Amino acid sequence: MFRTVSALSLVALLSVPALAQTKVEPAKVEAGKYNVDPNHTQVLFGVNHMGFTTYYGSFTDTAGTLDLDPAKPDASKLDVTIKTASVSVPSPKLLDELKGDQWLDATKFPDTTFKSTKVTKTGATTANVTGDLTLHGVTKPVTLAVTYVNAGTNPLSKSYTAGFEAKGKIKRSDFGVKTYVPLIGDDVDLIISGSFEHAK
C-alpha cells in the first residue's frame, strides 16, 4: 500500500512543471495590480525570550495589494493589512495574552497595516521598501529589505503569481508594546514570504 502511494505521489510531482528551474527575470514580470494570496503568504516574527531562545510566531490572516511596475520599480506600491487577532504561537496561554491589552490588544486595534511610501532598488533582484507600519495604534516608518524570488503561472491555480521575501526589524516599545522589556526582547525580527496573484 505504502509503495503504491509513494509511486502515485512521485508521478504527481513529476507531472507538475518545475517552476523553480525556470527563473523569470525581474524586468519580464507582468506589470499591473496584484492581490495577496492569503493561503501562501506568511508573516513571521521572532523575539529574544529571556536570553535563552528566539521565540517565533506568525500572523495567519493577510490581505492587500501590490501595484507592480518592473520597468520602474520605484513606482511600485504595496498596501497590506494583517488581522491582529490572527497572531499564532504554540502556547495557548501565551496566545490569549498576546491578543490581550497588555500586548497587541487585538480588540482595540484589529488591524495592523503597512503602506509603502518609497521603493529603492538595491540590486538586480533586491530593493528596500520603506513604508508606514501601523501597529497597536501607532504609526512609524519601517524599511523592509525585499528580494524577488520568481514569477510565473501557478500550475495548480493557473493564476499568474509573483513571489517575494522581505526582512526587517522593529522595536516593539516604539509602538507602545512594552510588556516585560527587557526580559522579553524589545527588538522584533520580521520575516515575510509574500505570494501575490495578478488581478486580471
Backbone as a ProteinNet text record, in pm:
[ID]
protein_1_A
[PRIMARY]
MFRTVSALSLVALLSVPALAQTKVEPAKVEAGKYNVDPNHTQVLFGVNHMGFTTYYGSFTDTAGTLDLDPAKPDASKLDVTIKTASVSVPSPKLLDELKGDQWLDATKFPDTTFKSTKVTKTGATTANVTGDLTLHGVTKPVTLAVTYVNAGTNPLSKSYTAGFEAKGKIKRSDFGVKTYVPLIGDDVDLIISGSFEHAK
[TERTIARY]
82.4	0	86.1	188.3	273.3	354.6	392.3	469.3	384.7	256.4	165.2	143.8	121.6	100.9	222.5	342.5	466.1	482.2	448.2	459.8	364.4	240.9	143.5	188	244.8	292.5	405	494.7	607.3	559.7	461.4	405.6	341.6	269.2	203.8	306.4	414.7	518.1	587.9	614.1	683.6	597.5	465.2	375.2	355.2	402.9	391	518.3	509.2	629.1	712.6	843.2	934.1	965	878.6	894.6	1024.9	1073.1	1196.7	1313.6	1302.4	1409.9	1398.8	1289.2	1269.2	1258.5	1368.5	1372.4	1326.6	1226.6	1177.8	1251.5	1319.7	1394.2	1299.1	1341.1	1253.3	1191	1267	1216.8	1105.8	1093.7	994.6	869.2	864.7	745.8	630.6	511.1	394.5	365.3	348.4	314.8	165.4	127.6	-13.5	-43	-170.1	-215	-217.9	-164.7	-163.7	-236.9	-297.6	-360.8	-282.1	-273.1	-207.8	-279.2	-201.5	-256	-248.3	-360	-355.2	-318.2	-338.4	-309.5	-160.9	-85.1	56.8	146.2	92.5	170.7	188.2	310.6	341	410.3	362	423.9	473.7	605.5	667	735.8	742.1	817.4	895.8	1008.2	1091.3	1139.4	1141.9	1184.7	1266.7	1369.1	1452.2	1370.2	1375	1295.8	1386.4	1401	1476.1	1623	1674.2	1814.8	1844.5	1741.3	1762.3	1741.2	1633.9	1597.6	1535.6	1520.5	1438.1	1301	1199.6	1062.9	993.9	942	881.1	728.7	664.3	520.4	486.2	358.9	317.9	179.9	146.2	10.8	-43.7	-167.7	-219.1	-328.9	-366.1	-473.6	-421.6	-384.4	-322.6	-395.5	-415.5	-478.3	-407.3	-426.9	-365.7	-338.4	-271.7	-245.4	-101.7	-53.5	77.2	58.7	92.6	94.6	237.9	262.6	398.6	431.1	542.3	592	738.2	765.3	902.8	993.2	937.3	1018.3	1061.1	978.6	1008.9	978.2	1069.4	1043.4	1009.2	1066.5	1040.8	897.7	824.1	684.3	588.4	641.9	558.3	506.1	389.7	328.4	273.1	286.3	240.9	149.9	36.6	-60	-113.8	-76.1	-108.6	-178.1	-279.1	-348.6	-342.2	-303.5	-296	-396.6	-477.6	-570.2	-491.1	-487.1	-405.7	-443.4	-571.4	-617.9	-573.9	-515.7	-469.6	-330.4	-276	-145.7	-150.1	-41.8	-37.5	96.6	91.4	210.2	175.9	277.3	248.7	172.6	189.9	129.7	-8.7	-114.8	-249.6	-258	-188.9	-191.9	-128	-11.8	56.7	-24.3	-91.1	-172.3	-281.1	-347.8	-450.7	-389.8	-269.8	-203.7	-166	-113.9	-72.7	-190	-306	-424.2	-481.3	-440.9	-496	-436.2	-485.7	-448.8	-307.9	-239.6	-101.3	-1.3	-51	37.3	-21.5	-81.3	-127.1	-264.1	-343.6	-477	-558.2	-578.8	-642.4	-785	-854	-991.5	-992.4	-904.5	-897.8	-829.7	-729.7	-653.7	-661.2	-772.9	-793.7	-706.5	-656.5	-577.2	-435.3	-340.6	-202.5	-176.4	-125.7	-113.2	27.1	60.1	184.5	151.9	185.1	162.5	295.2	342.1	472.5	469.8	582.4	598.6	716	805.4	924	980.9	1019.4	1086	1219.6	1327.9	1461.1	1529.3	1560.2	1626.9	1769	1808.1	1941.9	2025.6	1963.7	2034.9	1946.6	1996.7	1920.2	1788.2	1786.6	1664.6	1625.7	1682.1	1655.9	1616	1544	1503.3	1473.6	1487.3	1441.4	1304.5	1208.4	1072.4	1045.2	1032	1002.7	854.6	795	652.6	611.5	485.4	428.5	366.9	422.8	368.2	282.1	156.4	66.6	40.8	87.3	77.9	38.7	-63.4	-103.8	-143.3	-197.2	-245.3	-138	-14.2	98.4	153.3	182.2	236.5	380.7	469.5	612	665.1	767.2	828.1	914.2	905.1	982.4	1035.1	1158.8	1216.3	1236	1186.2	1199.7	1298.1	1388.5	1479.3	1410.2	1373.8	1291	1373.5	1352.7	1418	1313.6	1326.5	1238.2	1276.9	1177.1	1203.3	1179.8	1056.8	1026	882.8	847.7	712	677.6	547.5	501.9	362.4	311.2	177.5	181	104.5	93.3	27.4	92.8	38.3	-90.7	-119.2	-239.8	-355.6	-329.8	-437.6	-454.4	-350.8	-347.6	-340	-312.5	-300.8	-155.9	-137.3	-3.2	39.3	151.8	192.5	334.4	356	490.3	521.6	643.7	681.3	799	791.6	896.6	921	1042.4	1073.2	1125.9	1085	1125.6	1170.2	1267.2	1314.5	1323.7	1295.9	1305	1315.6	1328.7	1340.2	1269.8	1196.8	1132.8	1157.9	1140	1137.8	991.9	946.8	805.8	768.2	864.4	835.5	803.7	856.7	824.7	676.4	610.9	468.9	383	443	368.1	348.5	419.7	410.4	535.2	526	644	646	548.2	538.1	664.7	720.6	836.5	966.3	974	1103.6	1189.9	1317.8	1393.9	1396.2	1319	1317.9	1283.6	1180.9	1149.6	1199.7	1274.3	1343.5	1255.1	1315.2	1246.8	1253.6	1366.2	1383.5	1302	1226.6	1144.9	1189.9	1231.7	1270.1	1146.8	1133.4	1021.3	1071.1	1002	1031.3	899.8	894.3	769.1	792.9	715.8	716.6	586.4	595.2	475.5	446.9	326	280.1	168	180.2	84.5	31.8	-100.8	-164.5	-208.2	-176.9	-211.7	-362.8	-411	-556	-591.5	-639.5	-674	-822.8
-120.6	0	125.9	128.3	246.1	266.6	154.9	164	225.9	188.2	242.5	391.5	431.9	573.9	654.8	603.4	673.1	688.5	582.8	586.3	689.1	691.3	788.6	930.7	951.8	1084.4	1128.3	1034.3	1066.5	1104	1029.8	1060.6	1198.6	1230.9	1360.8	1473.9	1453.4	1556.6	1575	1465	1472.6	1533.8	1529.3	1582.8	1733.4	1791.3	1935	2003	2106.5	2175.8	2226.9	2209.8	2254.7	2402.4	2488.2	2631.9	2683	2615.9	2661.5	2655.5	2573.6	2561.1	2664.8	2737.6	2838.9	2975.2	3047.9	3177.7	3286.2	3362.1	3474.9	3599.4	3665.6	3786	3893.5	3969.9	4072.4	4167	4205.9	4301.3	4242.1	4108.2	4041.6	3998.6	4031.8	4000.3	4087.6	4030.1	4105.7	4223.7	4340.3	4460	4461.4	4543.8	4558.8	4539.4	4524.5	4510.2	4362.9	4335	4200.7	4202.3	4089.8	4072.8	3971.6	3995.9	3899.7	3765.1	3659.5	3523.5	3483.9	3491.4	3470.5	3328.7	3233.1	3094.3	3059.5	3146.7	3117.4	3234.5	3326.4	3437.8	3418.6	3430	3409.3	3532.1	3576.6	3687	3631.6	3620	3560.8	3668.9	3646	3736.1	3654.5	3710.5	3643.8	3743.5	3701.7	3789.7	3709.3	3773.1	3706	3674.3	3548	3504.3	3478.5	3581.1	3571.1	3535.2	3561.6	3532.5	3388.5	3304.3	3161	3122.3	3171.6	3130.1	3247.2	3228.2	3318.3	3255	3326.7	3273.7	3324.9	3231.4	3267.2	3255.1	3340.8	3334.1	3383.3	3389.9	3433.4	3497.7	3562.6	3612.5	3538.1	3490.2	3398.4	3457.8	3583.1	3644.2	3774.2	3766.4	3879.4	3908.6	4036.5	4079.2	4205.3	4237.5	4360.5	4355.7	4460.2	4473.2	4517.2	4481.3	4524.4	4580.5	4706.7	4766.5	4758.8	4668.5	4636.1	4693.4	4765.1	4819.3	4779.1	4662.7	4614.6	4711.5	4789.8	4885.7	5003.1	5034.7	5143.3	5094.8	5015.8	4958.7	5063.3	5183.3	5286.1	5337.7	5303.2	5344.7	5240.3	5126.3	5019.3	5058.8	5003.4	5036.3	4910.4	4906.9	4792.6	4840.6	4774	4810.1	4679.9	4652.5	4523.8	4544.5	4462	4463.5	4324.9	4321.2	4196.8	4203.8	4102.1	4095.8	4060.3	4152.4	4135.2	4009	3977.3	3859.1	3728.3	3734.5	3611.4	3571.1	3640.9	3603	3457.2	3384.4	3241.7	3205.7	3138.5	3087	2949.7	2867.6	2731.4	2723.6	2823.5	2816.6	2881.1	2807	2864.7	2977.2	2961.4	3063	3192.5	3179	3296.8	3360.7	3277.7	3329.9	3423	3381.5	3466.1	3595.5	3585.4	3704.6	3801.5	3749.3	3834.9	3912.2	3850.5	3917.7	4019.8	4011	4096.6	4235.2	4318.4	4459.6	4487.1	4386.4	4405.7	4390.4	4334.8	4313.4	4380.3	4303.5	4358.7	4424.4	4389.2	4446.3	4437.8	4313.6	4288.5	4340.1	4350.5	4402.3	4552	4626.5	4770.8	4806.9	4725.4	4752.1	4628.8	4608.3	4485.1	4470.4	4583.4	4578.3	4629.4	4558.9	4604.3	4626.7	4746	4778.1	4824.1	4804.2	4855.9	4916.7	5045.3	5115.7	5173.5	5128.5	5173.4	5320.9	5386.7	5526.8	5547.1	5447.8	5460.9	5323.8	5304	5180.6	5218.4	5162.4	5192.7	5064.4	5053.4	4934.7	4928.1	4811.1	4794.5	4690.7	4619.6	4517.5	4462.8	4363.5	4307.4	4247.5	4191.2	4126.2	4175.3	4288.2	4336.1	4483.3	4520.8	4659.8	4683.9	4807.8	4848.6	4912.6	4862.4	4916.1	4983.4	5114.1	5190.7	5223.8	5214.2	5243.5	5274.2	5308	5337.2	5210.3	5164.3	5049.6	5099.7	5058.7	5093.1	4968	4970.4	4856.8	4908.7	4848.6	4886.8	5034.9	5083.3	5220.8	5325	5282.1	5373.6	5353.9	5463.1	5457.1	5506.2	5422.8	5456	5409.6	5480.8	5434.1	5310.5	5215.5	5091.1	5059.6	5011.9	4972.7	4821.8	4759.3	4615.6	4590.6	4495.5	4452.5	4340.6	4368.7	4276.9	4210.4	4080.2	4003.5	3939	3961.7	3896.7	3749.5	3659.4	3516.2	3462.4	3475.2	3426.7	3465.3	3446.3	3473.3	3376.8	3356.8	3267.8	3217.4	3132.1	3077.1	2959.8	2970	2861	2742	2624.9	2511.5	2454.9	2486	2433.8	2532.5	2657.2	2756.8	2824.7	2814.2	2878.3	3031.3	3082.1	3226.4	3269	3380.5	3434.9	3489.7	3440.8	3467.5	3522	3618.5	3672.1	3655.4	3611.2	3585.2	3669.6	3716.4	3799.4	3756.5	3781.1	3761	3892	3924.4	4050.6	4027.8	4108	4102.7	4244.4	4257.3	4386.9	4370.8	4482.3	4479.7	4602.2	4583.6	4694.7	4681.6	4792.3	4789.2	4795.8	4694.8	4690.7	4803.9	4850.6	4960.4	5089.2	5103.3	5220.1	5225.7	5109.7	5100.5	5083	5109.2	5104.6	4966.6	4866.9	4729.9	4706.7	4736.8	4739.3	4629.2	4541.6	4438.3	4352.7	4341.9	4257.9	4298.9	4420.3	4466.8	4502.5	4459.3	4385.3	4233.2	4180.9	4036.2	3962.9	4013.5	3968.1	4077.9	4040.2	4136.9	4246	4364.5	4477.1	4467.1	4418.2	4404.1	4286.6	4311.4	4207.4	4191.4	4071.2	4041.3	4001.1	4057.5	4027	3952	3845.5	3767.8	3747.1	3796.6	3789.2	3716.8	3611.9	3540.2	3574.1	3659.5	3711.9	3652.9	3602.7	3549.7	3640.3	3686.1	3780.5	3727	3732.5	3684.3	3802.7	3795.4	3903.5	3917.7	4041.1	4066.6	4101.4	4002.2	4024.2	4032.1
0	0	0	90.5	101.2	-26	-88.5	-211.6	-322.3	-326.8	-428.4	-407.9	-281.9	-252.4	-291	-257.1	-289.9	-440.4	-513.3	-658.1	-718.2	-666.7	-715.9	-684.9	-565.9	-528.5	-619.5	-651.3	-737.8	-876.8	-929.2	-1060.9	-1060.7	-952.8	-942.6	-942.1	-867.8	-861.3	-995.2	-1062.2	-1190.1	-1299	-1281.6	-1383.7	-1370.1	-1259.7	-1238.5	-1285.2	-1367.9	-1415.3	-1298.6	-1308.2	-1202.6	-1222.6	-1168.7	-1187.4	-1129.2	-1025.3	-962.9	-1060	-1165.5	-1262.4	-1373.9	-1378.6	-1482.2	-1416	-1415.1	-1349.9	-1446.3	-1404.6	-1483.5	-1437.6	-1529.6	-1493.9	-1441.6	-1342.9	-1283.6	-1385.3	-1486.2	-1586	-1671.8	-1672.1	-1755.9	-1678.4	-1551.6	-1472	-1519.2	-1524.7	-1570.9	-1478.7	-1539.5	-1462.9	-1431.2	-1332.4	-1300.8	-1154.2	-1123.5	-985.9	-945.5	-826.7	-770.6	-636.5	-604.3	-473.5	-391.4	-261.3	-172.2	-180.9	-196.9	-188	-40.8	32.4	178.1	218.5	129.5	163.2	152.6	86.2	66	105.2	183.2	235.4	385.5	432.7	573.9	632	746.4	818.7	951.6	964.8	1083.4	1166.2	1296.7	1383.2	1483.7	1526.2	1625.3	1728.6	1855.6	1963.3	2064.6	2120.7	2219.2	2344.7	2388.6	2502.7	2622.3	2707.3	2832.4	2811.2	2691.9	2663.6	2631.7	2630.8	2606.7	2460.5	2401.4	2266.4	2190.6	2062.5	1982.5	1970.6	2016.5	2013.9	1888.3	1808.3	1680.1	1684.2	1610	1592.2	1452.9	1423.6	1290.4	1295.6	1185.1	1163.1	1042	1051.7	950.2	861.1	885.4	806.1	745.1	618.5	549.7	419.8	390.9	265.7	217.6	90.3	41.1	-107.2	-155	-298	-323.1	-439.3	-487.9	-627.8	-647.5	-781.1	-830	-924.2	-965.2	-1102.7	-1109.8	-1236.2	-1251.4	-1314.3	-1327.4	-1401.9	-1493.9	-1569.1	-1481.7	-1382.3	-1288.6	-1146.7	-1089.4	-957	-851.5	-863.7	-764.1	-767.8	-874.3	-885.8	-828.9	-788.1	-732.6	-594.8	-559	-430.2	-364.1	-231.9	-153.8	-41.6	-25.9	78.4	138.3	263	324.7	458.6	485.2	613.8	676.9	802.9	878.5	992.5	1006.8	1118.4	1245.2	1339.5	1459.3	1535.7	1541.3	1615.6	1552	1432.7	1368.2	1414	1516	1569.9	1614.4	1588.9	1619.7	1683.5	1799.7	1868.4	1924.9	1960.8	2007	2139	2226.2	2359.3	2363.8	2394.5	2404.6	2508.2	2621.2	2726.5	2676.4	2612.1	2559.4	2447.1	2368.7	2258.6	2312.5	2418.2	2479.3	2532.1	2590.1	2643.4	2531.9	2421.4	2309.8	2250.5	2249.4	2195.6	2294.5	2420.4	2524.9	2528.9	2622.4	2624.7	2675.7	2732.1	2775	2660	2550.1	2435.4	2310.7	2220.5	2092.7	2099.3	2200.4	2218.5	2088.8	2044	1915	1906.1	2019	2015.7	1984.7	2048.3	2027	1895.6	1856.9	1734.3	1643.8	1575.4	1499.3	1375.3	1323.9	1200.8	1222.6	1164.8	1155	1006.9	969.8	827.6	791.4	665.3	608.4	473.4	457.3	330.6	284	169.1	121.1	82.6	105.4	67.6	-27.8	-32.5	-117.7	-149.3	-274.8	-317.1	-379.4	-325.8	-376.5	-420.8	-548.1	-599.6	-546.2	-494.2	-437	-511.2	-603.2	-679.6	-789.5	-861.5	-972.9	-928.3	-808.2	-758.2	-618.7	-576.1	-440.7	-438.9	-333.9	-315.1	-168.2	-126.6	5.6	-10.6	64.6	60.4	194.7	191.8	312	314.6	432.6	442.4	584.3	600.1	731	788.8	900.2	971.2	1085.8	1087.2	1197.4	1279.4	1403.1	1493.8	1631.9	1692	1827.5	1832.6	1719.8	1713.6	1691.3	1670.3	1649.4	1508.7	1440.2	1304.2	1302.9	1248.3	1239.8	1104.3	1050.8	925.8	949.7	858.7	865.8	727	719.7	591.1	587.7	482.2	461.1	347.8	367.1	261.3	184.7	58.9	-19.8	-129.5	-144.9	-250.9	-340.6	-470.6	-568	-577.8	-572	-578.6	-719.1	-768.3	-902.8	-938.4	-1063.3	-1110.9	-1222.7	-1241.7	-1347	-1315.9	-1402.3	-1383.4	-1286.4	-1179.1	-1083.3	-1152.9	-1156.8	-1231.5	-1172.4	-1045.2	-982.7	-990	-951.1	-951.6	-1087	-1171.3	-1304	-1294.5	-1175	-1157.3	-1178.4	-1247.3	-1262.5	-1126	-1075.9	-938.1	-932.7	-844.1	-819.1	-671.6	-642	-503.4	-458.4	-334	-275.5	-131	-82.7	58.3	114.2	235.9	296.4	439.7	483	620.6	676.2	804.5	868.9	1018.5	1088.3	1233.5	1290	1397.2	1466.6	1616.9	1688.1	1834	1876.7	1948.2	1985.3	2080.5	2158.9	2250.3	2174.9	2052.5	1970.6	1937.7	1942	1909.1	2035.6	2149.3	2274.7	2333.2	2279.4	2332.3	2417.4	2547.1	2634.3	2740.1	2740.3	2843.2	2850.9	2969.7	3000.6	2932.9	2876.5	2825.9	2947.2	2958.9	2857.9	2878.5	2974	2996	2867.2	2799	2664.3	2570.1	2469.6	2385.8	2326.3	2312.8	2250.9	2098.2	2046.8	1902.3	1849.4	1745.1	1682	1537	1502.6	1364.2	1284.6	1166.8	1078.6	955.9	921.8	801	727.5	604.7	529	397.1	375.6	248.6	177.7	76.8	13.3	-122.8	-137.1	-265.6	-317.9	-442.5	-499.6	-633.3	-648.5	-771.2	-856.4	-985.4	-1076.5	-1087.2	-1069.6	-1077.9	-1220.8	-1293.5	-1435.9	-1454.9
[MASK]
++++++++++++++++++++++++++++++++++++++++++++++++++++++++++++++++++++++++++++++++++++++++++++++++++++++++++++++++++++++++++++++++++++++++++++++++++++++++++++++++++++++++++++++++++++++++++++++++++++++++

